Amino acid sequence: MSRVSAARAGHETPDYADAAGSDLRLLAMPGHHIRRLQQVAVRLFVETVGPELTPVQYAALVAIAQRPGAGQAALAALIGYDRATIGGVIDRLEQKGWVERKASPEDRRLNLLSVTAQGREALARATPAVQAVQEKLLEPLEVSERAQFERMCLKMLAAHLG
C-alpha cells in the first residue's frame, strides 16, 4: 500500500514533529511515547548490533559481568526483567557459551552466574555498537537535553520502582 493510499485509508503514520496539532489522543499520552521509543531503541539495537544478541541478553551479560556470582532472581531485579522468564535468557546465553551457571554451595536450589571468557569477548565486541545505538537514539536532542532526558527518566523510574 502506497503512503497516499495508506493515508486515505486512515493508516498514515502520525507526524510526531507536529503532535500538538494532531487530534489523535494517543499523541498526548506519555506511555504511548515511551512504548514507541522502546520500539525505536530495539530496532536501532538490532540494526546496529545484529541478531546475535538481544537488548535483554546484553543487559543480562553486562549485569552478570559486573556482579559475578549473582543468582537468577538478583539478575532479574538488576535488569528489570521478569523472574519467571529470566531463566530462558540465561539458557540462551549459556547455549552460546557466554554464561555459566553453578549451584550455590550454601543452597543447591540457587544458581550462581558468571561470564565466561567467550562471554567477555562477546561483550567487548558488542559494547561499542551498543554505545553507538545510545548515541543514535539521543541524536535528535541537544547535549543539555540529553542529560535532562536521562535525569527525568531516572526520576520517573525511581518514583515508580523505588
C-alpha positions as semicolon CSV with decimal commas, in nm:
position;residue;x (nm);y (nm);z (nm)
1;M;0,000;0,000;0,000
2;S;0,147;0,337;-0,100
3;R;0,177;0,621;0,154
4;V;-0,103;0,809;-0,029
5;S;-0,342;0,513;-0,027
6;A;-0,248;0,440;0,336
7;A;-0,331;0,800;0,428
8;R;-0,668;0,776;0,255
9;A;-0,742;0,454;0,438
10;G;-0,655;0,620;0,771
11;H;-0,327;0,427;0,807
12;E;-0,083;0,717;0,793
13;T;0,198;0,744;1,043
14;P;0,136;1,029;1,289
15;D;0,355;1,335;1,246
16;Y;0,545;1,322;1,574
17;A;0,716;1,652;1,490
18;D;0,372;1,819;1,496
19;A;0,196;1,605;1,757
20;A;0,044;1,911;1,925
21;G;-0,158;1,977;1,610
22;S;-0,300;1,624;1,598
23;D;-0,642;1,514;1,715
24;L;-0,511;1,162;1,783
25;R;-0,546;1,124;2,161
26;L;-0,257;0,878;2,185
27;L;-0,019;1,157;2,093
28;A;-0,095;1,324;2,426
29;M;-0,012;1,011;2,629
30;P;0,343;0,974;2,768
31;G;0,301;0,597;2,799
32;H;0,244;0,577;2,424
33;H;0,561;0,780;2,359
34;I;0,761;0,554;2,591
35;R;0,633;0,241;2,411
36;R;0,717;0,388;2,069
37;L;1,064;0,495;2,187
38;Q;1,123;0,140;2,314
39;Q;1,034;0,011;1,966
40;V;1,278;0,257;1,811
41;A;1,551;0,159;2,060
42;V;1,507;-0,213;1,985
43;R;1,505;-0,151;1,607
44;L;1,826;0,052;1,630
45;F;1,982;-0,216;1,851
46;V;1,905;-0,495;1,604
47;E;2,021;-0,286;1,305
48;T;2,348;-0,190;1,475
49;V;2,441;-0,482;1,700
50;G;2,294;-0,757;1,484
51;P;2,083;-1,064;1,553
52;E;2,340;-1,248;1,766
53;L;2,249;-1,057;2,082
54;T;1,919;-0,909;2,203
55;P;1,890;-0,599;2,424
56;V;1,782;-0,815;2,720
57;Q;2,069;-1,059;2,665
58;Y;2,312;-0,767;2,652
59;A;2,171;-0,623;2,976
60;A;2,198;-0,964;3,143
61;L;2,555;-1,014;3,021
62;V;2,660;-0,670;3,149
63;A;2,494;-0,725;3,486
64;I;2,647;-1,072;3,529
65;A;2,991;-0,936;3,435
66;Q;2,954;-0,660;3,693
67;R;2,803;-0,886;3,962
68;P;2,964;-1,229;3,920
69;G;2,805;-1,487;4,145
70;A;2,462;-1,322;4,143
71;G;2,166;-1,555;4,131
72;Q;1,892;-1,556;3,868
73;A;1,644;-1,366;4,088
74;A;1,905;-1,100;4,165
75;L;1,983;-1,070;3,793
76;A;1,615;-1,027;3,709
77;A;1,590;-0,746;3,966
78;L;1,910;-0,579;3,843
79;I;1,793;-0,554;3,482
80;G;1,422;-0,509;3,550
81;Y;1,318;-0,838;3,392
82;D;1,053;-1,088;3,489
83;R;1,180;-1,352;3,734
84;A;0,967;-1,620;3,570
85;T;1,130;-1,576;3,227
86;I;1,489;-1,478;3,312
87;G;1,581;-1,847;3,300
88;G;1,519;-1,853;2,924
89;V;1,752;-1,556;2,875
90;I;2,021;-1,731;3,078
91;D;1,959;-2,056;2,887
92;R;2,031;-1,879;2,557
93;L;2,345;-1,709;2,694
94;E;2,462;-2,044;2,831
95;Q;2,397;-2,216;2,495
96;K;2,619;-1,956;2,329
97;G;2,892;-2,036;2,580
98;W;2,883;-1,685;2,727
99;V;2,750;-1,759;3,076
100;E;2,797;-2,040;3,326
101;R;2,555;-2,148;3,599
102;K;2,682;-2,323;3,909
103;A;2,479;-2,436;4,206
104;S;2,547;-2,239;4,521
105;P;2,742;-2,438;4,781
106;E;2,512;-2,298;5,053
107;D;2,181;-2,352;4,870
108;R;2,179;-2,601;4,583
109;R;1,849;-2,454;4,458
110;L;2,026;-2,126;4,380
111;N;2,220;-2,094;4,053
112;L;2,516;-1,856;4,066
113;L;2,603;-1,689;3,736
114;S;2,933;-1,591;3,581
115;V;3,051;-1,471;3,241
116;T;3,287;-1,700;3,050
117;A;3,592;-1,586;2,855
118;Q;3,380;-1,617;2,537
119;G;3,113;-1,404;2,703
120;R;3,366;-1,133;2,791
121;E;3,481;-1,134;2,427
122;A;3,119;-1,107;2,303
123;L;3,059;-0,821;2,545
124;A;3,374;-0,641;2,429
125;R;3,264;-0,680;2,065
126;A;2,907;-0,563;2,130
127;T;2,966;-0,271;2,366
128;P;3,090;-0,016;2,108
129;A;2,788;-0,094;1,888
130;V;2,551;-0,065;2,185
131;Q;2,706;0,271;2,274
132;A;2,655;0,380;1,912
133;V;2,287;0,284;1,947
134;Q;2,255;0,508;2,252
135;E;2,411;0,798;2,058
136;K;2,182;0,738;1,760
137;L;1,876;0,723;1,984
138;L;1,963;1,052;2,153
139;E;2,089;1,219;1,833
140;P;1,786;1,450;1,791
141;L;1,849;1,603;2,136
142;E;2,096;1,876;2,225
143;V;2,366;1,773;2,477
144;S;2,187;1,958;2,760
145;E;1,857;1,795;2,661
146;R;2,018;1,451;2,671
147;A;2,129;1,500;3,030
148;Q;1,787;1,638;3,121
149;F;1,609;1,347;2,947
150;E;1,822;1,093;3,135
151;R;1,757;1,272;3,468
152;M;1,383;1,273;3,402
153;C;1,382;0,903;3,306
154;L;1,571;0,813;3,624
155;K;1,340;1,031;3,833
156;M;1,033;0,855;3,692
157;L;1,189;0,511;3,740
158;A;1,285;0,592;4,100
159;A;0,933;0,713;4,174
160;H;0,761;0,412;4,019
161;L;1,008;0,136;4,104
162;G;1,163;0,259;4,426
